[in-house]
Each structure stands twice: as structure tokens, then as C-alpha cells.
Amino acid sequence: MVPRTDSTLARQIFRRNHRRGHGVHGWRELDHRDRWARRALRGRRFLSAGLQRGISGIHGRDHAGHVRNNTHRASSVADSFARIPRCPIRNRRGACGVHVGDSENPHGCCFTRRRTRGRWFAHCACRTFPRGPRGPRCPGSDGTVTDGPRSASRERLVDGYFARRTIADLAADLRARRVSSRDLVGIALEEAERSQSAINAFVTIDRDGACATAAEADRELAYGVDRGVLHGVPMAVKDMIDVRGQPTTAGSRHFANRIADRDAGSVARLRRAGAIPIGKTTTHEFANGPTGDRSSTGPTRNPHALGYIAGGSSSGSAAAVAAGIVPFALGTDTGGSVRIPAACCGVVGVRPTQGAIESSGVYPLAESMDTVGVLAGAVADARAVLSALIDGFTARTEMTAVARVGWLSPQAFHPAQDSVVRSTRDLVASLVTDEVDLPGADELLHTYRVIQGREAHGVHAERLDSAPELYGSEVRARLEMGGAYTNAQLSQALSVREQVRVRAAQLLATVDFLVLPTIPFSVPALFSRRAIIGDREVDVPAGLLALTAPWSLLGLPAVSIPAADVDGVPVGLQIVGRAHAEAELLSFAAHLETQRPERG
């Protein structure tokens, strides 16, 4: 007799056993241990895929037809399921063992629903589970902006193999035969897979391609072919940048099946220098957001505090470097999309002069401000990567003269948190020679929004008309707002940009570098959209962009380096230099890096 049980689970068990040759007698394989495992699920709306496999495999048969006992496996999986944390909002557990979320599910606790070929699917960032719920979804799961989770986790995950190793160290080990490229790539792949459920730094991981390239790098080094310090070193690439044979989804459902047929220009250069891409990293949808928590594959979490944003839009690249998964990664920067996540995750982020790095194979956001950038664990690593990306780049290691440094008050751009201003100012206090200001600074964020908004809307206008439902609501609203700016507003914004560009050139004729915080407040919690600074409530996305977007607008190079920790999360110092003066800029950044207190 068929035991009384949940009908869906019963059908799954019967089908599994029937496929294994038990026929109608497959039901005889069920015993009290199966019932115990089912009781552990009573009242649940979701089944863990691993638990389904464990239950249906109890007393199953292996490929040789021998009976096997999987009781321990089923019990251990059930125990693991019972330990999955509950969502503070819906009191539910995530089926994949962690809270997940995407642009349609910001709380990351229950799942978006999709209907495919007549069946409902519950979708999370890790995998798709059949027969998902038809009931009400989590508050906020329609993509509306919320104030974030009730409590933000401060669990850290920054202990990866590459966290304390520079590219120079790795190059020395490779040439001394203490380690092989296959070893390094294997470690990076394992680190990526180990941390994926917690951080969600990667969209795709190319194990086969990376291992094959690493084997070739080892053969070349063995035969004396040395491409430079990047030869045999693993890296990651933002999912806005094409890598041959890999998806470029841009964090959107629009591009879920888009496969690149060639490398982007920047990736091709790094391949020629011997670097090895191991995968594509998560991005804010279409790179159109500074928080990094709105993507079709879910939010990226900050390795220094998993309940906090990694920053955006190059969130996965920054998180992968901060977690020690790879020594460096490529990102893109339009309004701060390299520097903001670098500051949030405590790594180095470089935006070069506009046009310095080849942009072919990069999906655009706003072409007049888009550029490829670099995220790395140390300034020396960023310098090594830029040497391969920029023609004529000179990797200077020391400043040749005393620099003139101008402190630019962040309050001229946006309200700023006192502790953030103090910690960044302390790092450069002994070097600042002038207190400077930039006339018109308070106009720059609005000017950026108008120009970026109109350009981004132009890129997406056709898709907005044909399939608006495939955008996350936040990014769709941003694009529609950009399209609402008039030609007169655009003309005015372009005029302001040229005026401020002249003033900035005059200012940089009096000092060598401008220094200010990278973002004006400490790292916000995941999904938060409002922050309190003193007695003022401010918009989080606008605040994140306030101190970085001006330099994108003006096309100037800028770098963010870790300055200190505030409220237990990193704070970044931003250094701005003259156009095409990346070598001098990084030399000064390297000097400041030595002044920073060692992080515990």
C-alpha cells in the first residue's frame, strides 16, 4: 500500500525509484526513516534540492543494481536544512541555505515566481526549484525600494588565498617553481565556488577554460616564454565586459542567453600579458546603480560584513578581490562604479583617464563617461595591470618630488558623515598643502544625472518599449527618468560640464592631486535606500555617487584606496589627478598606502 504522505513528494520518490528499476515495488523502499525525514519538512513550502535527492535515494540502487543505504546522507541534509536561518520578514528559510534576492525580490527570503510550460518555478540566485508557491510573496518582492533588512550581518569572509599576496609575490613563486599556474587557478576556482553562496560575486565560473589556459601558461613558462608579471595569474571580469565563449548578461534578464563570440579589447590585452580569466562577476543591472544589490542573479554581499552592500556597479569584482578569490579584477566605471565598490570592500579601485583603455566589447551605459577600470588588493597590483592595459603607461614606483596636495571638502558636494571625513583626512593630514574648493561643485551631481540619464535612455529605448517587464523596477525607473530630461536640460548640462572642466584644470594647475572621501558616509546595509547623516535624511544612491561622479563627468583619472574602518566596515580615500597622469597618481597612492594603519 502506498504510504500516506505529501502527494508531490510521493510522486517524486515514486518516479525516482521507478527509474531505478523498482517499478511499482519502489514504494517498498520507504520506511520509518523516510517518514522521519518528511516530518522534518512538515509545514514547509519549499524542499531543498539536496534533501529531495537524499530522501528519494534512501535504499535506492547504484548503477550496478546493488541496494545502497543513504540514510545518513538524508538525515544530515535534513539537519542542515533545519539550521538554515529564517528571514526576519517572512519567517521563511531559503531553499538554497542562504537568503537570496534579486531585482524582483529585494528581501532575499522568499522567491520570485516564474511559469514555464505550464509549471510554476521558484527561482533563487543559486538554482531553480520546481513547483514553487502560488501564494503571496514577500513584502517588497515587487522590486519596490525598501529600507533594508531589520538587522545586517557583520560576518566576514576575507580570508581567501590571494587576500595577502601581491601579483609580484605570485610571479616570483611561479618562476621559482614553488607553485604552478594550474595551482593558482585551481585555488581561485575553489575559493570562488566556496564563497559563492555567501557573497554571490560570480555569475559564471569557467573551470574548463581557465584550467586549459593555466596548463598552457605552465608549458610556456617551462619553455622560457615569459609574458610578464601577469603570466599565469588568475583574474575575474565584470559581466559587462565580453569574454570569448562566456555569457555577458549585464545583470539583466534581457541578456540571459547572450554569449560573447570574442574577447573585449581589455580582456584580449590581459590574455596577451598571460592573465587567466576564471569567470564573470556580478554587476548591478546594466551597470546602472551604485549599490550592487539589484541584479538578475541576486545581490553581491560585502565580504567585510555580509549584511552590507558591496557597492556598485562593479560589485562582484570588488567582492572577489576583497575576499581573496583573485588578486585583481576588471570593472567598468561611469559615475564611480569601480571606486565606490573599492571603497565599500576595502580594496584599490582605479578609474583611468577617459579613453585611456580600449572600450570595445564593453556594453555601454553612458559612452561619454564609460571606461574600463581595475580593482586590486594593492596599488602595485593595479599598476601592474594598467601597464598591460594602457599604451605607454610607465609603472613608476616612487614619487620624484614633493607633491602639492589639495584637500577638497566633501560637504561642498554632499552632506558627509563626520567619522568618515575625519578618518580620511587623518590619513593625508601631514601631506595636505592647501584647502581648495571647486566652484560649481554643487551642480555636478545633477549635471551628471542629466547627461548619463539621456545617454543611458538612448541605449535602452528600444527595449524599454518592447519588453519593459524584463527590467528590474529600480533600473527601469532610472532609465525612464533619464528619457524625461529635455533637450534644453541636456544642453544646459553639457554647458555646465565644459565650464567646470575649465575650473578643474585651473585648480589642478595649482596642486598635483585632490583628495577627498570616496563616499560621504559609512557602507550602507543591503537594500537600504535612505541614510541619516547628522539630522538629515539622504538618498543612498545619490550619496554614493556624489563624490565620484564629478570626476567621471570631467574625464579625469581617480583612484580609491582603503583609508580606515568606520563602524566595522572599510572607508575609502579618493585621489584625483590630471588627465593622463595615472603613473603619478598611483605613485602617490602607493605612498599613502604605506601610511595606512594595518587592518586587523
QUIFENGI-V820871 format. One record per backbone hydrogen bond with DSSP energy under -0.5 kcal/mol. CO is the residue of the C=O (numbers start at 1). NH is the residue of the N-H. Records with the same first field share a line. If there is no record, write none. Layout:
CO->NH + NH
This chain:
3->5
6->10
7->11
8->12
9->13
10->14
11->15
12->16
13->17
14->18
15->19
16->20
17->22
18->21
22->25
23->26
24->27
25->28
26->29
27->30
31->34 + 35
32->36
33->37
34->38
35->39
36->40
38->41 + 42
39->42
41->44
48->52
49->53
50->54
51->55
52->56
53->57
55->58
57->60
60->68
62->65
66->62
68->70
70->74
71->75
72->76
73->77
74->78
75->79
76->80
77->81
78->82
79->83
80->83
81->84
85->94
87->91
92->87
94->97
101->299
102->105
105->108
108->100
112->123
114->116 + 121
116->119
119->116
120->131
121->114 + 123
122->129
123->112
127->124
129->122
138->141
140->106 + 143
151->153
153->307
155->306
160->163
161->164
162->165
166->170
167->171
168->172
169->173
170->174
171->175
172->176
173->178 + 179
174->177
180->184
181->185
182->186
183->187
184->188
185->189
186->190
187->191
188->192
189->193
190->194
191->195
192->196
195->198 + 199 + 200
196->200
199->301
201->282
204->280
205->207
206->210
207->211
208->212
209->213
210->214
211->215
212->216
213->217
214->218
215->219
216->220
217->221
218->222
219->223
220->225
221->224
224->226
225->227
228->231
230->233
233->276
234->327
235->278
236->330
237->281
238->241
239->250
240->363
242->264
243->246
246->260
249->252 + 255
250->286
251->296
252->255
253->256
255->258
257->259
258->248
260->245
264->268
265->269
266->270
267->271
268->272
269->273
270->275
271->274
274->232
275->277
276->235
278->206
279->237
280->203 + 204
281->239
282->316 + 317
284->287
285->288
287->289
290->312
291->311
292->300
294->285
295->103 + 298
300->310
302->305
303->157
305->302 + 308
307->526
308->302
313->284 + 315
314->318
315->319
316->320
317->321
318->322
319->323
320->325 + 326
321->324
323->160
324->162
327->377
328->236
329->375
330->238
331->373
333->371
336->340
337->314
338->342
339->343
340->344
341->345
342->346 + 347
344->570
348->376
349->351 + 560
350->352 + 374
351->558
353->356
359->362
360->265
361->242
366->369 + 370
371->333
372->352
373->331
374->350
375->329
376->348
378->382
379->383
380->384
381->385
382->386
383->387
384->388
385->388 + 389
386->390
389->391
390->393
393->395
394->396
403->405
404->512 + 513
405->407 + 433 + 434
406->408 + 515
407->409 + 436
409->412
410->413 + 414
417->421
418->422
419->423
420->424
421->425
422->426
423->427
424->428
425->428 + 429
428->431 + 432
431->405
434->407 + 436
436->409
437->439
438->441
440->443 + 444
441->444
443->447
444->448
445->449
446->450
447->451
448->452
449->453
450->454
451->455
452->456
453->457
454->458
455->459
456->460
457->461
460->464
461->465
462->466
463->467
467->470
468->471
470->253
472->476
473->477
474->478
475->479
476->480
477->481
478->482
479->483
480->484
481->484 + 485
482->485
486->490
487->491
488->492
489->493
490->494
491->495
492->496
493->497
494->498
495->499
496->500
497->501
498->502
499->503
500->504
501->505
502->506
503->507
504->508
506->509
507->510 + 511
513->406
514->576
515->408
516->574
520->417
524->309
525->528
526->149
527->146
529->540
531->533 + 538
532->534
533->536
536->533
538->531
539->543
540->544
541->545
542->546
543->520 + 547
545->548 + 549
548->551 + 552
549->553
550->554
551->555 + 556
552->555
555->354
557->577
558->351
559->575
560->349
561->573
564->571
566->569
569->566
571->563 + 564
572->518
573->561
574->516
575->559
576->514
578->581
581->585
582->586
583->587
584->588
585->589
586->590
587->591
588->592
589->593
590->594
591->594 + 595
592->595 + 596
593->596
